[in-house]
Amino acid sequence: MNAAPIALELCALSKVYTLERGMFKPAAEIRAVNAVSLRLHRGQTLGLVGESGCGKSTLARMLLGLLEPSAGHVLVNGQQVGPARRKENARCIQPIFQDPYSSLNPRKTVADIVGLPLKLHRIGNSAQQTRSVRRMLDLVGMPQRTDSHYPNQLSGGQRQRVAIARALILQPEILVCDEPTSSLDVSVQAQILNLLLDLKAEFGLAYLFISHDLGVVEHLADQVAVMHKGSIVELESRERIFCNAQHPYTRMLLASALTPEPGLGIPELAASE
Ligand SMILES: Nc1ncnc2c1ncn2[C@@H]1O[C@H](COP(=O)(O)OP(=O)(O)OP(=O)(O)O)[C@@H](O)[C@H]1O
């Protein structure tokens, strides 16, 4: 039993994509997510693992309100996610995507990118917004001189720091991190993961952390959900998943994760702590 309040609840969430195949063939259906029910408690990290194509990103897009479920619903702090509540939801739940190269507007400066949510939500006057942006950029380790830089003037790790600052500027309780480090160099991955851990400790954030990298999930997650062909096949504490997995698919995933020393995750993480 987890005593912390529930921040995010997925209730029998499903998504079926329909693919038209021309006039003479019937449309094909792809059941990408199949009746998934999950709970994320405040201040906790739920790791979601599974191989490519198992439905992780589809699930993430539904719970951010970016994709309409075929069935089921999502509750954020007890309120149903949907187009009518998109603005309210944005203040509670924010995404960090895999690719910081494409998720930042190339024509805006760092300060503009991070400050945009404050403008859209009309929070504070211009001077207050500038101060909030600077404070947030300090928190994620961006030097002041980069405020006027454009995304193409930043390294991959710096771009992901900017994306994290933008995600946090509205002070959400939940971050949905969809493979946030997989496009980065291994040493930069460790820095970003440690930053996410620090921010979680500082703000009591809850993370849904989606990754195909079991070493990363072992390092970060309190609980782990294992997804296979659109369904959750195992949901357990990190210790039980990594030491006593029950489902054959989880065991297969663990066996195929090539770490130099099983159980230690990625070595760079341990070294940078
Ligand atoms: N817009 C779409 N239209 C049709 N099928 C789609 C669409 N998006 C995803 N799919 C299919 O749904 C299934 C789940 O895809 P999804 O991208 O959610 O998986 P994933 O686990 O996130 O994979 P990856 O780790 O490679 O990103 C796959 O079979 C994919 O081909």
The ligand as an SDF file (V2000), in Angstrom:
LIG
                    3D

 31 33  0  0  0  0  0  0  0  0999 V2000
   -0.3650    7.3670  -35.6320 N   0  0  0  0  0  0  0  0  0  0  0  0
   -0.3240    6.0320  -35.7250 C   0  0  0  0  0  0  0  0  0  0  0  0
   -1.0800    5.3880  -36.6390 N   0  0  0  0  0  0  0  0  0  0  0  0
   -1.0610    4.0460  -36.7260 C   0  0  0  0  0  0  0  0  0  0  0  0
   -0.3160    3.2440  -35.9380 N   0  0  0  0  0  0  0  0  0  0  0  0
    0.4680    3.8310  -35.0190 C   0  0  0  0  0  0  0  0  0  0  0  0
    0.5070    5.2500  -34.8620 C   0  0  0  0  0  0  0  0  0  0  0  0
    1.3660    5.5460  -33.8510 N   0  0  0  0  0  0  0  0  0  0  0  0
    1.8450    4.3690  -33.3890 C   0  0  0  0  0  0  0  0  0  0  0  0
    1.3020    3.3360  -34.0880 N   0  0  0  0  0  0  0  0  0  0  0  0
    1.5380    1.8920  -33.8750 C   0  0  0  0  0  0  0  0  0  0  0  0
    1.1370    1.6100  -32.5380 O   0  0  0  0  0  0  0  0  0  0  0  0
    2.0610    0.6980  -31.9410 C   0  0  0  0  0  0  0  0  0  0  0  0
    2.6580    1.3300  -30.6880 C   0  0  0  0  0  0  0  0  0  0  0  0
    3.4850    2.4220  -31.0860 O   0  0  0  0  0  0  0  0  0  0  0  0
    4.2120    3.3960  -30.0100 P   0  0  0  0  0  0  0  0  0  0  0  0
    4.9470    4.4500  -30.7740 O   0  0  0  0  0  0  0  0  0  0  0  0
    3.2390    3.8270  -29.0120 O   0  0  0  0  0  0  0  0  0  0  0  0
    5.2530    2.3710  -29.3430 O   0  0  0  0  0  0  0  0  0  0  0  0
    6.5210    2.6510  -28.4220 P   0  0  0  0  0  0  0  0  0  0  0  0
    6.5640    1.5710  -27.4120 O   0  0  0  0  0  0  0  0  0  0  0  0
    6.5020    4.0520  -27.9380 O   0  0  0  0  0  0  0  0  0  0  0  0
    7.7100    2.4690  -29.4600 O   0  0  0  0  0  0  0  0  0  0  0  0
    9.1220    3.2580  -29.4790 P   0  0  0  0  0  0  0  0  0  0  0  0
    9.8310    2.9140  -28.2040 O   0  0  0  0  0  0  0  0  0  0  0  0
    9.8040    2.6980  -30.7000 O   0  0  0  0  0  0  0  0  0  0  0  0
    8.8080    4.7220  -29.6110 O   0  0  0  0  0  0  0  0  0  0  0  0
    3.0900    0.3520  -32.9980 C   0  0  0  0  0  0  0  0  0  0  0  0
    2.6630   -0.8300  -33.6400 O   0  0  0  0  0  0  0  0  0  0  0  0
    3.0050    1.5180  -33.9680 C   0  0  0  0  0  0  0  0  0  0  0  0
    3.3600    1.1160  -35.2630 O   0  0  0  0  0  0  0  0  0  0  0  0
  1  2  1  0
  2  3  1  0
  2  7  2  0
  3  4  2  0
  4  5  1  0
  5  6  2  0
  6  7  1  0
  6 10  1  0
  7  8  1  0
  8  9  2  0
  9 10  1  0
 10 11  1  0
 11 12  1  0
 11 30  1  0
 12 13  1  0
 13 14  1  0
 13 28  1  0
 14 15  1  0
 15 16  1  0
 16 17  2  0
 16 18  1  0
 16 19  1  0
 19 20  1  0
 20 21  2  0
 20 22  1  0
 20 23  1  0
 23 24  1  0
 24 25  2  0
 24 26  1  0
 24 27  1  0
 28 29  1  0
 28 30  1  0
 30 31  1  0
M  END
$$$$
